[in-house]
Structures are given as structure tokens and as C-alpha cells.
Amino acid sequence: MADRWRIKSVEQSIADTDEPDTRLRKDLTWRDLTVFGVSVVIGAGIFTITASTAGDLTGPAISVSFVIAAVTCGLAALCYAEFASTVPVAGSAYTFSYATFGEFTAWIIGWDLILEFAVAAAVVAKGWSSYLGTVFGFSGGTVDLGPVTLDWGALLIIAVLCALLARGTKLSSNVSAVITAIKVTVVLLVVIVGAFYVKAANYTPFVPPAETGEASGSGIDQSVFSLLTGAEGSTYGVYGVLAGASIVFFAFIGFDIVATTAEETKNPQRDVPRGILFSLGIVTLLYVAVSVVLSGMVSYTELKSGPDGQANLASAFAANGVDWAATIISIGALAGLTTVVMVLLLGQIRVLFAMSRDGLLPHGLAKTSSHGTPVRITVVVGIVVALAASVFPIERLEEMVNVGTLFAFVLVSAGVIVLRRTRPDLQRGFRAPLVPVLPILSILACVWLMLNLTGLTWIRFAIWMVIGLVIYLLYGRRKSLLARRAAEASAR
């Protein structure tokens, strides 16, 4: 059992990046990383989740929920920034865990990230397909084939983006920059136009009185916090605001993907921390601005979910007679989802690349092309995600993305504390402040948000982890490159 906790040194991780057959091209600057961060974080969430959460859980205090979620992400971001500047290697939390907690934990977090990125990419691709129909005036990118309903829109976007990623990360960044400029412009337009329709009366009461029982669910559909304490869930009130933070957290997911591109950055010690922190700062300002304007445009009671579905950002404009905004918002959402899918696929590919290069998955998958990209893994990821998004119905799996991300945040935050103690000699391009206090606060904030997810989500997460454990014991543990190096050393 002891060999499963073998640690891959930071020096060895960096040395492995120079292998000719698995070398990634260093093309990116901090501006490219900021674009990636903003492009993946600003997606359909800002256009849909803000209104529905305000109506169903928080009331006008939705902006406070966004701030709570942003603070949680900010604490984790500082930890990611230190790690990425210290270990500038592809793989993000997987690579960081390998250098601090050992191979077994690294596999667990790598398997967790595979779930996070794959499910998120599939869910967002299906959302892109539905918005495609909204923008161009048809029922959506699906066709009924009898036994299954093929989502050709999701299949199309995944195929195009994987082809783009295979051509090079710098090209992908340039395309992402153009599309991101479009969707940021739409968000700014929403804020500026919406500000003319703000009414002070809509901010009162800022935190509506709690209505217990409506959001608690029953059995495993309750939050883990409710299951453990027996407390009832609540709509509105302070607990509603906290529950809202667990939901709008989904809108922030993705900034950590910036860390997966550290190996492809020209000056990772300086540029990766900048990319992470700048992107998170930009999206936080935009999110809070949108939530404040939205809350002032209409009463939260008009945003409650009903038989016709959940409210979205366009609902607030329609209530004020600004119907043309719905089309603009749909275009912004379509552009937003395009780059979200692309960067999620990029993160998935880079994590699998790192795991394959370490031998925990077939090493041949890590071979890079003349464009400096792992084309084999790109093809595999494209096929798997396209199959999931275009054929299988994906419902109620968004929370799986949240629990996977938060779990990664916890390990990265704890890893900063461990690496500060075990390797104080390492050069750190960025140092998180107030260690160990800040990482501990990050861990507590993430655990709190995890406890607000349902018991069913945790059961699904546990099943996925058990599958990963079996694969590691049967394959990864024996094929590990680090294990083979240790065996060769002992044989000499």
C-alpha cells in the first residue's frame, strides 16, 4: 500500500515536460490566459441562473450570493496561483496533488477532474444546441431517430472545437478572444440598458422573510446539511442567500482551467497567477453588476419558477417591454457557450494528457503532434463528450460538476500548506498571503458549499470514484512511470 503514496517531485514533474514526444508548445501570455479564464466562466449561467436563483431562493440579495461564491473562488484562486507558479506543468490540481499528497491522491483528483470537465462540456454543449434554435428560429439542434434523439447541434459544436484545439492552443486562444469580446459586450449592454429600468422599490425587502420547507426536498434529494442536522431548507432569508451561493457557484466554474495551461505559458511563474486572478476579478465585477441591475428591474416575485419553467435574464427585460433584448441575450449566450465548451474540452484534454504522460493511463495517448498538441487525446475526448452530449439525456448532473470542482479546490488549498512545509526551498513566482489561514478558510468555504449539495449528488460522486479506484488498482498502479523508475533504481 505504501507505494501508492509515492510522491512525484516538483523537479521530476518539470523535467518530464521536456520529453520530445510529449512536449507542449509554449505560446501563451497572461493575456491569453485571462481570455481563457473569462471565456470559460462567462457562459449561459449569467444569462439564466441569476434570474431563477433570485426568484426562487434569494430575492434581491442575489448579489450577496454572488459575492459569497466569488470570495470562495477567490480564496481557492490564490492557492491555485501559488501552485501553478511553483509547478508550471499541465494537469492543474492533478499535478499539484502528485507533488504533495502522492500518486493515489493524484489519481483520485485526476479522475474527479475528468468527471467535472466531461459532464460540464456535455451539459453546456446541449445548452449551446438549444440556444442555436433560439437564435436562428427553429426548435433546436435535435433530430428524432426513433430509439434515440440525436442532438446534432451538440455533436457539431464539439467536433468543430476539437478540430480547432488540435490545430494549436494559440489559435484557440485567438478565436476565443474574438468570441469572448462579443459576449462581454452583450453583458455590458445588459447592464447599461437595464440600469435605465431600475426601480428602488424592487430592492425592498433586500432579504425577503424565510419561507421554510419549500426548498428542502426529501430523502436523498435534500442537501447533505439538511440530512446531517435535520434542519429544514429555506426559500429566502439568510439560509436562502447561502443556498443561492451554492447554486450561483456554478457560474464561476472554470477559472481553475487556466492552471491546466501552465506548461504552455511563456513565463508561467508570472503569467499564470495574473491570468487566474485577473479573469476572476473581471467576471466577479460583471456578475455583481448584472445581479444588481436585474434585482432593480423587476420584483423578485416576478422571477419565481412556474409551470412555464424558470425565469432568465430576458424575462426581466420582457417585463419592462424591452423585447428586443431577448434576441441580443440569446446571441450573447450562444457566443458564451461556444467558448465555455472549448475551454472545458481544453481542460479535459490537458488533465488526461498529464495522467497519460505519467503512465496512469496509456502513455501513447500523450504523444504530441507537429502543432504541439496531444491530438490522440483530443480525438478520444471529442468522441466521448460528443456521444454523451448528442445521444444521452443529461439531467440533474450539473451538481456533479460543482461537487467535483469543490473537491479539487479543497485538495489544492490543503496542498499549499503541505508544500510550504515540505519544500520551503522551491521558487514561487507567486505566494498566497496569510498561509495557513487563507487556505484553511478556502477549505472551510468549499466544504460548506459542498454540504449544500444534495445527497443524491454525493452518491453519484461516490460511485464514480469507486469506478476510478478499480481502474487505478488494475491498471494505473502497475503502469505508473514513477513506479517503473523506482523499480529500475532499486534493481541497480
N, C-alpha and C positions, 0 to 999 in steps of 0.2 A: 504493500500500500504506500510505502514511503516514497517510491519512485514517482507516484502520481503527483507529488507536491514539488517536483523538481522545478527550479526557477531558471528561466532563461535570462541571462544577464542583459543589462541595457547595452553593453558593448557588443555582445553577440547579436542582439536584435539589429543594431545599426550596421554591423559588419555584413549581415545577411542581405542587406539591401543592395550590395554591390555585386551580387551574383549575376553574370552576364545574361543568363537565360530568363531571369525573373526580375530584371531591373526596370523600374518605372522611370519615366522621363520627368525631370524637374522643370516644369514650365510655369508654375503658378506663383502669383504675388498675393499680398494681403488683400488687394482689391478684388482679385478673382475669388478668394476665399469668402470675402464679405458678400459678394454676389451670390455664391453658392448658399451661404447661410440665409440671406434674405429670401432667395428664390425658393428654398425648401420650406421655410417657416411660414411665409405669407402664401397661404393656399386658400382652399374653399372655406376653411374654418372661420376666417374673419368675416366671410360673406354670409355664413349660415349659423354657426354655433353661437355667435354673440347675441342675436335676437332671441333664439329659442331658450337660451340659458337665462337671459334677463326675464323673459315672460314666465318661465316655469320654476325658477329657483331663487333668483337674487333680487329681482326688481331693479331699480336704478343703480343699486350698488354693484352692478356687473363690473364696473371699472375697478372696484376694490378687489374682486375675484381675479381680474387680470393682473393686478399689481402683486397679489399673493403668489400667483403662478409664476410671474416674472421674477420675483425675488428668489423663489425656489430654483428656477432655472439659472438665475444669476450666480447663486452660491455654487451650483454644480459647474457652471461655466468657468469660474475662476479655477476650480480644481482641474477641469479639462485643459485649461490654458497652460497650467504648470506642467502637467503630464506631457502634453503634446510638444512643448518646447524642450522637454528633457529627453523624451523618447520619440523623435520625429520619424515614426515608422507607420506604415499603413496598418489599419486594423483597429484603431481607436481603443475603446475600453478592453477589447480582447488582448491587444498587445500590452496595454498598461497592466492588466491583471497578470499576464505571464511574467512580467518583470517584478511583481510584488508578492502575489499570492501563490504562484506556481501554475503548473500545466493544467491540473484538474480544474481549478477555478477558471483559468483562461478558457478552457473548452466550454465550461458551463456558460460563461458570459458570451462567448462567440456563438454558441447555439441559441442563446437568448436573442442576440442581435440579428441572427438570421430570421428568427420569427418576427421580430419588430419590423425590420425593413421589408420583408417579403409580404407580410399581411398589409402593412401600410401602403406599399406600392400597388397591390392588387385592389385594395379598397378605393384608393384615390384614382386609379385608372378607370374603375367603374363610374366614379363620380364624374370624371372627365367625359366619359361617353354620354352620360345623361345631359351634361351641360352643352355638349355638341349639338344635341337635338334642340335644346332651348334656343341657342344662338341662331341656328340655321332653319328652325321652324319645322322640325319633324319629331316623331315620337321618341327618338333616342337611338343610339347605335347598336340595336339588337335585332336578331332575326330568329324566328322560331323554327327549329329543325326537327320538331317532333319530340324525341326523347329529351333533348336539352335545348335551352335557349342560348344561342351563340351571341356573345357581346362583342361584335366585330369592331366597335369603337375602341374598347379597351385593348383588343388584340392589335389594332392599328397603331395606337399611340406607343405601346410597349415595343413593338417591332421597330418603329422609326427611331425611338430614343436609344434603344440598344445599338442600332447601327451607328448612330451619332457618337455614342460613348466608345464604341470600338475604334472609331477614327481618331480619337485623341481627347484627352481631358481639357486641353487648352481650347480646342474647337468647341467643346461642350460648354465651357465657361463663357465663350463669346456669344454663343446662341442664347444661353441662359441670361446673359446681361441684357440683351435686347428685349426678351420676353418679360424679364423682371421689371424693366423700366416701364413697360406697358401697364403691368398690374399695380405697381406703386403709384403710377399716375391716376389710375382708377380709384385707388384707396384715398388719395389726396382729394380727388374730385368729390368723393362721397363726403369727406369731412367738410370741405369748403361749401358745397351746395347744401348739405344737411344743416350746417350752422345757421342758415337763414330761416330755418323752420323750428329752431329750438324754442321751447316754452318753459319758463322756470317752474311752472306748476307741475310739470311732469316729473320733476326731481323729488317731489314730496308724496309719500314718505320715502326717504332715501333708502332705508332698510325697512321694508314692509313687515308688519307683525307676523310671527311664525304661524304656520298652519301645519300642525303635526299630523303625521300619518300618511300624507298624500304621496310622498316620495320614498317611503321606506321599503316598499316591496315586501316580499315574504319569502321565507326559506332561504335558499342559496342565491336568490335574486336581490337579497338585502346586501348592504355594504358589510364588509368584514367588521368594521367598527360596531355596527348595529348588532351583528351576530355575537360578538365578544362581550358587549356590555348590556345587551337587551334594550338599548335606547331606541326610541322611535326616530325615523328620519324626519326631516322637516323641509317644507317649502317655505322660502323666505326666512327672515330672521337671521341671526348670526350664523347658525348652522347651515342655512341655505346658502349664505355667501361662501362659507368654507367648502360646501359640497360643489358649488359653482366653480371654485378654483380647481377642483379635481377634474372637472369637465373641460374647462377652457384651457387647461394644461395641454390638451391635445393640439391646440392651435400653435403651441410653441415648439412642438416636437420637430427635431431636425437640425438644430444648431450644432448638435454633437457630431453630425456627419462631417462638419468642417475638419474635425480632428482626424478623420479617416484619410484625408488627402495630405497629411503632413509630409509623407515621403515624396510627394510630387511638388513640393514647395521649394522655391529657390533659397529662401532664408527662413526655415521653419521656426528657429528659436525666436525670431522677431515677428514674423508674419502670421503664424498660426494663432497666437494669443490675440493679436489685433483682429484677425478675421472673425474669431469666435465672439469677442466682446463687442466689436462694432456692429456685427449683424444682430446680436441680441438686443443691443441698445436701440437700434433703428426700429426693429419690429415692435419693441415694447412701446415706444412713443406712438407709433401708428395705431397699435391695438387700443391703447388707452384713449387716444383721440377719437377713434371710431366709436368706442363704447360710450363715451361721454356724450357725443353728438346723438347717437341712437337713442339713449335714455331721455334726452331732451326733446326729441322729435315727436314721440308718441308715449302715451301712458303704458307702463309695463303690462297692464291688464289686457291691452290690445295685442300683446305678443304671446299670449298663452297658446300652447298647442291645443288643437281641437280636432274634430273629425276630418278636417281637410289637411291635416298634417302640421308640421312645425313652421313657425314664422321664420323669416330670414331677413336679411338687410333690405331687400327690395320691398318687404311688407311695410316698413316704416315710411318709405318714400311713396308707396301707393296710397297709404293712409293720408298723406298730405297732398295727394293729387299730382305727384311728380312721377307719372307712369313711365316716362322715357328712361328714367334711371334704372328700371329693371333690366332693360337690354344692356345698358352700359355695365351694370354689375355682373350680368351673366358673361359678358365678354371678359371682364376682369377675372372672374372665377375660372373661366376656361384657360386663360393665359396663366393664371396662378397654378392651376392643377398641372399644366404641362411641365413646368419646371420642378414642381414638387415630385412628380413621378420620376423625372430624370435624375434628380439628386438622390432620391431614395434608392433607385437602382444603382447609382454610383456607390453609395454607402454599402449596399448589399454585396456588390462585386468586390469592393476593396476588403471587406471583412473575410469573405471566402478566399480571396487571394492570399491574405496573410495566413489563414489557417492551412491552406494547401501548401504554401511555401514552408511551413513548419512541419509538414508531413501528417498533420492530424486529419487531413482529407487528402485524396490522391494528389501527389506532388506535381504530376503532369499538367494539372489544371492551371498551375501558377505560371506557366510559360507565357512570356510576353511577345508581342508581335513587333514588326518594324515601326509601328506607331507608338510603341512603349506602353501598350495596354494589354491586359490579360483577356484576349479575345475568346478563349475557350470557356472561361468562367462567364464572360458576358453572354455567350450563347446559351449556356446552361440556365443562368438566371432568367434570361429573356423567355425561354421556353416554359420554365416552371411558373413564373409570375403570370405570363400570358395565359397559361392553362387555367390557373386559379381564378384570374380575373374575367376571362372570357366565357368560361363554362360553368364554374361552380358559383352558387349563390353565396354571397358573403354578408352575413347579417350578425350584428351584435359582436363583431370581432374587433371593433375599434378600441375597446378597453384593453384587449390583449396587447395592443401597441403601447398603451400607457404603462401597463404593469412591467412590460419588458424594458422600456426606457428608464423608468424609475429605478428598477433593479440595477441597471447599468450605472446610473448616477450614484447609487449607494456604494457600489464597489470602487468606482473611480475616486469618490470622496475619501473613502477609507484608505485607498491606495496611496493618496498623497501623504497621509500621516505615516504610513508604514515606510514609504520610500525616503521620507525626510530623516527617519531614524536609522534605517539600514544603510542608506547610501547618501550621507550628507555631503560627500565629495563631488557628486555629479554637478556638471554645469547646467544651470537652469536659466533659460532665456527669460522666463517669467516666474515669479514667485508669488503664490497666492498669499494674501495677508492673513494675519491672525490665526496661523496654524498652531495648534489643532482645533481651536474654537470654531473657525469658519467651516472646515469640513464636517465637524460634528453637527453643526446647525444644518448643513446641507443634508446630512443623513437623516436627521430627525424630520425635516420638512418633507423629504421624499417618502419616508415611511408613513407619515401622516396622510399624504395623498394616496398612497397605496392602500391604506386601511379604508379609504372611502370608495374603493372599487368593490364590485360585487364578489360574493363567494364563488359564483359560477365562473367568473373570470379567473380566479385563483386556481380552481380545479382544472380548467383547461390549460393554464400555465404549467401546473404540476405535471400533467400528462405529457406535454411537450418536452419538459425537462427529463422525464423518465426515458422517453424515446432517445433523447440525446445521450443520456448516461449509458444506455445499452450500446449505441454506436461507438462511443469512446472506448468502452471496455473491450468490444470485439475488434475494433479497427485502430482508432487513434492512438491508444496506449502502446500498441505494438509497433506501429509505423512511425511514431514520433521521431523527427530528425534529431531532437535533443537527446532522446533515449539511445538512438543508434550511436551518436557521438560519445555518450557516456560509456556505452559498451565497448566501443573501439579503444577508448582511453584506458579502460580497465584491463583490456586484453594485451596491452603493450608491456 
